[in-house]
Amino acid sequence: MSALSRNHLLALAAIGLALFVVAIGFAAAKAEVSPTVLVVSALVAAAAGGAVIAAILRGPGRS
């Protein structure tokens, strides 16, 4: 994987993570859930996004 494609993947993963966290916020506001649920959901999304970004940084074929 070239450095350019890795940078593109990292940018897409970061944008996707940010949009997902924003979507969680909008859904939580509309459903009027507690702030605790919102924080936990955002943390889970951040952990999942961090795992994707870490996998991209490791490169193909590495676990």
trRosetta pair geometry for C-beta under 8 A, 3 or more apart (Angstrom, degrees):
i j d omega theta_ij theta_ji phi_ij phi_ji
1 5 5.4 -117 -171 82 86 118
1 6 5.4 100 134 -61 117 94
1 59 5.9 -164 34 -140 121 86
1 60 5.8 135 -25 -12 114 107
2 5 4.9 89 58 11 84 98
2 6 6.9 -146 96 -6 43 89
3 6 5.6 -57 -148 38 33 114
3 7 6.3 36 154 -21 67 105
4 7 5.8 -54 -151 34 31 111
4 8 6.6 31 151 -18 64 104
5 8 5.5 -50 -148 36 37 114
5 9 6.4 39 152 -20 66 103
6 9 5.7 -53 -149 37 32 111
6 10 6.3 34 152 -19 65 105
6 56 6.3 142 -153 166 79 97
6 57 7.6 93 -172 -102 119 43
6 59 7.6 -36 -102 -95 128 79
7 10 5.6 -52 -146 36 32 112
7 11 6.3 33 155 -19 65 105
8 11 5.7 -55 -148 36 31 111
8 12 6.3 29 155 -16 65 107
9 12 5.7 -55 -145 39 31 110
9 13 6.2 32 155 -20 65 107
9 56 4.8 -172 120 -141 124 134
10 13 5.7 -54 -145 37 30 111
10 14 6.3 28 156 -18 64 107
10 53 6.2 69 -132 -137 79 90
10 56 5.7 176 -74 115 73 147
10 57 7.5 64 -90 -65 116 81
11 14 5.8 -56 -147 37 30 109
11 15 6.3 27 155 -16 65 107
12 15 5.8 -55 -144 39 31 109
12 16 6.1 31 157 -19 65 109
13 16 5.7 -55 -144 39 28 112
13 17 6.2 31 156 -21 63 107
13 49 6.4 142 167 -161 92 84
13 52 5.0 -170 -143 117 127 118
13 53 5.1 165 121 -78 145 79
13 56 6.2 -140 -20 -16 153 150
14 17 5.7 -53 -146 35 29 112
14 18 6.4 29 155 -18 63 106
14 49 7.6 95 -107 178 39 123
14 53 7.1 61 -64 -91 77 126
15 18 5.8 -56 -149 37 31 110
15 19 6.3 28 155 -16 66 107
16 19 5.8 -56 -145 39 30 109
16 20 6.2 32 155 -22 65 107
16 49 7.3 178 93 -117 88 108
17 20 5.7 -55 -147 35 30 112
17 21 6.4 28 156 -17 65 105
17 45 6.6 142 -156 154 78 95
17 46 7.0 81 -174 -110 121 49
17 48 7.9 176 -115 87 99 82
17 49 3.3 63 -107 -125 128 151
17 52 7.7 -171 -63 52 112 128
17 53 7.9 -31 -34 -39 146 115
18 21 5.9 -55 -149 36 31 109
18 22 6.4 30 153 -17 64 106
19 22 5.6 -54 -148 38 33 112
19 23 6.2 36 152 -22 66 105
20 23 5.6 -52 -147 35 32 113
20 24 6.5 36 151 -21 63 101
20 45 5.1 -173 119 -157 117 130
20 49 7.2 -179 50 -63 136 121
21 24 5.6 -48 -150 32 34 114
21 25 6.6 37 149 -20 63 103
21 42 5.3 61 -141 -132 100 88
21 45 5.3 170 -80 104 77 146
21 46 7.1 43 -83 -61 126 82
22 25 5.5 -53 -153 34 35 115
22 26 6.5 32 152 -17 67 103
23 26 5.8 -52 -146 37 34 109
23 27 6.2 32 156 -17 66 107
24 27 5.8 -57 -145 40 29 109
24 28 6.1 29 156 -20 65 110
24 38 6.9 138 141 -146 100 69
24 41 4.7 -178 -167 131 136 126
24 42 6.0 179 93 -74 146 70
24 45 6.1 -132 -26 -31 149 150
25 28 5.8 -57 -144 37 27 110
25 29 6.3 26 157 -19 63 107
25 38 6.6 63 -110 -154 61 115
25 42 7.5 41 -61 -77 87 114
26 29 5.8 -56 -147 36 30 110
26 30 6.3 26 156 -17 65 108
27 30 5.8 -57 -146 38 30 109
27 31 6.1 13 160 -5 66 113
28 31 6.0 -63 -139 48 28 100
28 32 8.0 132 163 -51 54 6
28 33 4.7 -81 -150 45 81 111
28 37 6.5 174 -129 100 118 102
28 38 4.3 103 180 -93 168 99
28 41 6.9 -174 -63 42 128 149
29 32 7.3 23 -178 -75 31 47
33 37 4.3 -72 152 69 125 141
33 38 6.3 150 91 -47 107 84
34 37 5.1 101 61 3 78 98
34 38 7.3 -142 101 -2 46 88
35 38 5.3 -55 -151 38 41 116
35 39 6.2 40 154 -20 72 104
36 39 5.8 -54 -147 36 31 109
36 40 6.3 28 156 -16 66 108
37 40 5.9 -56 -144 39 30 109
37 41 6.2 31 156 -19 64 109
38 41 5.9 -57 -147 37 27 111
38 42 6.4 25 156 -17 63 108
39 42 5.8 -56 -148 38 30 110
39 43 6.3 30 154 -20 65 106
40 43 5.7 -55 -148 36 31 112
40 44 6.4 31 154 -19 65 104
41 44 5.8 -53 -148 35 31 110
41 45 6.4 31 153 -17 64 107
42 45 5.6 -54 -147 39 32 112
42 46 6.2 34 154 -20 66 106
43 46 5.6 -53 -145 37 31 112
43 47 6.3 33 154 -21 64 104
44 47 5.7 -53 -148 34 31 112
44 48 6.4 29 154 -16 64 105
45 48 5.8 -55 -148 38 31 110
45 49 6.2 29 155 -16 66 109
46 49 5.7 -55 -143 41 30 110
46 50 6.1 35 155 -23 64 107
47 50 5.6 -53 -146 36 29 114
47 51 6.5 33 153 -22 62 103
48 51 5.7 -52 -152 31 32 113
48 52 6.7 31 150 -17 64 103
49 52 5.6 -52 -150 35 36 111
49 53 6.3 33 153 -16 68 106
50 53 5.7 -54 -143 40 32 110
50 54 6.1 35 155 -20 66 106
51 54 5.7 -52 -145 37 30 112
51 55 6.4 32 154 -20 63 105
52 55 5.8 -55 -150 35 31 111
52 56 6.6 31 151 -19 64 104
53 56 5.6 -51 -150 34 34 112
53 57 6.4 33 153 -18 65 106
54 57 5.7 -55 -147 38 32 111
54 58 6.4 36 153 -24 65 103
55 58 5.7 -50 -147 31 32 113
56 59 7.8 39 170 -70 33 35
58 62 4.3 -138 158 88 109 123
58 63 7.7 105 147 -85 155 8
59 62 5.6 59 69 14 79 122
